[in-house]
């Protein structure tokens, strides 16, 4: 039986890993004047966009509407964007959501370190943290990722890293999660995209 790791312990480890910086990356609201026809985009579309491609993607949506969206964000990442959006008004819930996304990233896919490199106690610690944060998300009406999803965040670490690093305590896993979250937000951002009727597009 896996024992849940108390939220207080997880929260303390997150505070240490982030050097006390509890500020969460906000969702970027993007308003687009898309074509006023069947190619018009909808409202409040959540996605992950590379930071250096935001202007380009806005331009494509303005010029081509739905046909301009020629990118294919993995479903797991789209779910993460929805999770972050639902948790955006509550800092504690937002932190739990980011830890959850990091855990899903560590534990997703056939090349997951959980399946080999982190077998045994590290896996049990990871599962104990996951039990706690998943309960927090469920209490807020937020669903966990589909079991088939293997990509929850844009960034991950190499399998060689996971093989060379064995967590000894829950805080070590939270540190890895923090790295994954910061790497993801360093090059990507969660966007909320909507059509607007004015000619002004805000990004």
Number of C-alpha atoms within 10 A of each C-alpha: 5 12 12 17 18 13 14 9 13 20 17 14 21 24 15 14 18 16 9 11 10 13 10 12 15 12 17 17 16 19 22 29 22 26 17 12 8 8 15 20 25 14 13 14 16 22 22 23 18 17 14 11 12 17 12 10 18 23 17 18 22 20 16 16 23 17 12 17 13 10 8 8 13 16 17 23 23 20 22 26 24 19 23 25 18 17 20 18 10 10 13 13 20 22 20 26 25 24 27 26 29 28 23 26 25 26 22 21 16 10 13 17 22 20 14 13 19 21 12 11 13 20 20 18 23 25 19 18 27 21 17 18 27 19 16 18 20 11 11 12 11 17 14 18 21 11 10 10 17 21 25 26 27 21 19 18 13 9 13 10 11 18 12 9 12 16 18 11 13 18 20 19 25 26 19 21 24 19 17 24 21 16 16 19 17 13 14 19 21 25 23 20 21 19 22 19 12 9 10 10 17 13 14
